Structure formats: C-alpha cells, structure tokens
C-alpha cells in the first residue's frame, strides 16, 4: 500500500516540465516530459502533419520515435517529412515503419529506448491490444511520453481504445480543418494552455472561411 503524501509535501513538490514557448505554450502550457496525449480527427484534418510537427518540436526535450502505422515508410510520408523539415532534427528523431504493439513494447525495454513516442495512428493497433494493455505500457514506462493520434467517428475518437484513452490522456485535442481545437491540457495555467493550434495556416484559412 502506498504511503499518503502530506499536505506540506503536496504543495512543496517540484516536477519536471518541458518549457514550451510561442504557440505551443499558448495551446498546451508546459507539459510534463512523460505521460499520454491523444490527438484525434477526421481524414485530411492535418493529424499526421501535426504529428511530425510535434516530433520536431518535442525533439528539443528528448529523443523521439515516430511510429508511422498508417502511412508507413513510402513516398507520401517522405514528402511530408521533407515539408516539415525533419532533417533539421538530426539523430533526435527516427522513423519506425509500422511497428506493431508487441514489437514496440520490446523496443521500449531497450536501454537506449527513445524518450518520446508518437503513434500514428492508434486505430491500426486494433486487434493487437486492449485498453488494459495500453495502460500497462504507460505504467511500465512512466518516464516516457506517448503521443497517440487517432481517427474520429462523429465528433469523438474512433474505437473503444481511443475513446477510453481520452479520459486517461493528459493532453487531448481534436484536429479540424488544419487546426487543433477543443484542446484540454492538464498543464494549462496562467502561462498558457487551451488556445487553438494552427497546423497549416493557408489550409486553416480556407477551411474556416467556408464555415463562416
């Protein structure tokens, strides 16, 4: 049984955070360098582009693995990789080509395992794992950050795993028209958090003008 934490220790404890700036700070606050995010949206909403942007930005704070389950390694992903200037990250970002759930868990056990993992998209693990398996992975690797990207059904994450993970995630957001909206970050404070995040300005302008 875990020991209770005193009132004094609760208020005096200091935790590590990633010092986000600019639009990242405005949207997400300064998150912990571990835990779980969930980004979901429809096809063509900018999810993968955001995933690459996140990989690039988060590589400032730790070595990143981008697990491309949906597109895999091919010409379309190469084009997106080049558009986002991923080459600038050097060895801080590496691509995993459709790494299944079991093999990813093996890689996580390695001594030099990456600190930050982006999974695009979670729905491609359907049939490979359950929400209980995902939670066990998160608990076992509580020192790592997992950013899950998922499809949507209606206005909610698609699939039982993504729907249940929504309530577990420290950061969640919906991709719509090349923006992240409905951002809910447990790290929001007076410094920032909750503002919409623009993934692609021109695409967002065209999409949202049509909505007016």
C-alpha positions in Angstrom: 0.0 0.0 0.0 1.3 3.4 -1.0 2.0 5.9 1.8 -0.1 9.1 1.9 1.5 12.4 0.9 1.4 15.1 3.4 -0.2 18.5 2.7 3.2 20.2 3.0 4.8 17.8 0.5 2.0 18.2 -2.0 2.4 22.0 -2.0 6.2 22.0 -2.0 6.9 19.2 -4.6 8.5 20.3 -7.8 8.1 18.4 -11.0 10.0 18.4 -14.3 8.3 20.2 -17.2 9.0 21.0 -20.8 9.4 24.8 -21.2 7.2 25.3 -24.2 7.1 28.7 -25.9 5.1 30.6 -28.5 2.0 28.8 -30.0 3.0 25.6 -28.2 2.8 27.3 -24.8 -0.5 29.0 -25.6 -2.1 25.7 -26.6 -0.6 23.2 -24.3 1.0 25.0 -21.3 4.3 23.5 -20.1 3.6 19.7 -20.1 5.5 17.1 -18.1 8.0 15.2 -20.3 6.1 12.0 -19.7 2.6 10.7 -19.8 0.0 10.4 -22.6 -1.5 12.7 -25.2 -4.4 11.9 -27.6 -4.9 13.8 -30.8 -7.9 12.8 -33.0 -9.7 13.9 -36.1 -11.1 13.0 -39.5 -9.2 12.2 -42.7 -7.4 15.2 -44.1 -7.7 17.3 -40.9 -3.9 17.6 -40.5 -3.3 14.9 -37.9 -0.2 13.5 -39.5 1.3 16.9 -40.2 0.8 17.8 -36.6 2.4 14.5 -35.6 5.5 15.4 -37.5 5.5 19.0 -36.1 5.2 17.5 -32.6 8.1 15.2 -33.3 10.2 18.0 -34.4 9.3 20.4 -31.5 9.5 17.7 -28.8 12.9 16.6 -30.0 14.2 19.7 -28.2 13.4 17.8 -24.9 14.2 14.2 -25.7 14.9 11.7 -28.5 11.8 11.0 -30.5 10.5 7.9 -32.3 7.7 8.4 -34.9 5.8 5.1 -35.4 4.1 5.5 -38.8 1.4 2.8 -38.6 -1.0 4.4 -41.1 1.3 5.6 -44.0 4.3 3.5 -43.3 7.7 4.3 -45.0 7.0 5.4 -48.5 6.9 8.4 -50.9 3.9 10.1 -49.3 5.5 10.1 -45.9 8.8 11.1 -47.3 7.1 14.2 -48.9 5.5 15.2 -45.6 8.8 14.5 -43.8 10.6 16.9 -46.1 7.8 19.6 -46.0 8.2 19.7 -42.2 12.0 20.0 -42.3 12.5 16.9 -40.2 16.1 16.6 -41.4 16.9 19.5 -39.0 16.3 17.2 -36.1 19.3 15.0 -37.0 19.5 11.9 -34.8 17.0 13.2 -32.3 14.1 11.8 -34.4 13.9 8.4 -36.1 11.1 6.8 -38.1 9.6 3.4 -37.1 7.9 1.7 -40.1 4.5 0.2 -39.0 5.9 -1.2 -35.7 3.2 -3.4 -34.1 2.2 -3.2 -30.5 4.3 -6.3 -29.4 7.5 -5.2 -31.2 7.2 -1.6 -29.9 7.0 -2.9 -26.3 10.2 -4.9 -26.9 11.9 -1.8 -28.2 10.7 0.2 -25.1 12.7 -2.2 -22.9 16.0 -1.5 -24.6 18.5 0.6 -22.6 18.7 3.3 -25.2 14.9 3.4 -26.0 13.6 6.7 -27.2 12.1 9.0 -24.6 9.2 10.3 -26.7 6.9 8.1 -28.9 4.4 9.3 -31.5 2.0 6.6 -32.6 0.1 7.5 -35.9 -2.4 6.1 -35.7 -3.7 4.2 -32.7 -6.5 2.6 -34.7 -4.0 0.4 -36.6 -3.4 -1.5 -33.4 -7.0 -2.7 -33.3 -6.9 -6.4 -32.6 -3.3 -6.3 -31.3 -4.1 -4.9 -27.9 -6.8 -3.7 -25.5 -7.0 -0.5 -23.4 -5.7 -2.5 -20.4 -2.6 -3.3 -22.4 -2.1 0.3 -23.3 -2.4 1.4 -19.7 0.1 -1.3 -18.6 2.5 0.0 -21.2 2.1 3.6 -19.9 2.5 2.5 -16.3 5.6 0.4 -17.1 7.2 3.3 -19.0 6.0 6.1 -16.8 9.2 8.0 -17.6 8.3 8.3 -21.3 5.8 10.5 -23.3 3.4 8.8 -25.7 1.5 10.9 -28.2 -1.3 8.9 -29.7 -3.0 10.0 -33.0 -6.4 8.5 -33.7 -9.3 8.7 -36.2 -12.6 10.1 -35.2 -16.2 8.9 -35.5 -18.7 11.8 -35.5 -17.0 14.2 -33.1 -15.4 11.7 -30.8 -12.3 9.5 -31.1 -12.9 6.3 -33.1 -12.8 2.9 -31.4 -13.2 1.7 -27.9 -9.4 2.0 -27.1 -9.2 5.7 -28.2 -12.5 6.6 -26.5 -11.3 5.2 -23.2 -7.8 6.6 -23.6 -9.4 10.1 -24.0 -10.2 10.1 -20.3 -6.7 8.9 -19.4 -4.8 11.4 -21.5 -3.1 14.4 -20.0 -3.5 16.4 -23.2 -6.3 15.9 -25.8 -7.3 17.8 -28.8 -9.4 17.5 -31.9 -8.0 18.2 -35.4 -10.4 20.1 -37.7 -9.5 22.0 -40.8 -5.8 22.1 -40.1 -6.2 23.3 -36.6 -6.3 21.6 -33.2 -9.4 22.7 -31.4 -11.1 21.7 -28.1 -7.7 21.5 -26.5 -7.8 20.2 -23.0 -4.4 20.2 -21.2 -3.9 19.3 -17.6 -0.9 21.6 -17.7 -2.8 24.8 -18.5 -2.0 27.6 -16.1 -1.6 31.3 -16.1 1.3 31.0 -18.6 -0.9 29.3 -21.3 -3.0 26.4 -22.4 -6.2 25.9 -24.3 -5.7 28.1 -27.3 -6.4 26.6 -30.8 -3.2 25.4 -32.6 -2.8 26.2 -36.3 -1.3 23.2 -38.1 -1.3 24.8 -41.6 -2.2 28.5 -41.9 -3.4 28.5 -45.6 -5.4 25.3 -45.3 -7.0 26.5 -42.0 -7.9 29.9 -43.5 -9.6 28.3 -46.5 -11.5 25.7 -44.3 -12.7 28.1 -41.6 -13.7 30.9 -44.1 -16.1 28.4 -45.7 -17.5 27.7 -42.2 -18.4 31.3 -41.7 
